[in-house]
Amino acid sequence: MDDTTGFGFHEIPTTILADILGREQVMDAGIHPLWPAIGRTAGPAFTVRCAPGDNLMLHAAIYRAAPGSVLVVEAGAADYAVAGGNVCAVAQRRGISALVVDGAIRDLAEVRASGFVVFARGVVPVAGIKAAAAPLGQPVRCGGVVVRAGDIVVGDDDGVVAIPAGLLEQVLAEARAKLARETDQSLDAWQAEHRARIDAILAEAGFTD
């Protein structure tokens, strides 16, 4: 996969990133891929805040986000769809990598067939209105995580992680080292290390068989 905008993070599972960054940078389980085996996406956040029930600014953002961006949307509610098949198709056509929305979309079958990557709380057939204009590129809260424009957002089957822009080099180096260690370790070696660690914790807690 082309990684010119993912800063090397396309190769890193979200589980590795979660181990390094901790809970604070991991979106809650409600922000999930809308179909199985969605693959991994990574790119700089283009942040959007929509008023509850209003999708104007997301519709504006698809014409303003740079190719490779991940649209990160604070929708304010999940009972109206902020995007549907045509909006996602235009975003895909313009090179946007993915949509991550603390809210809902519609036209799921159409979006899934196109292969455009979407993480959201769910699907609802009711479209939002288009009335509330607001600045783009402001910090948003998505899945409980504060995301700023330019943070790198990584999503895969396990969920979505946001890496603060100021930590990219440090986190990528740690993640690559951890991934290499885990890849090189056999299951037998992992089991032995794991058993010893669990037994040590149990002993310290006073557990006896």
Summary of the structure (lengths in Angstrom):
residues: 209
radius of gyration: 19.0
end to end distance: 49.6
largest distance: 64.4
contacts: 701
relative contact order: 0.21
helix: 35%
strand: 24%
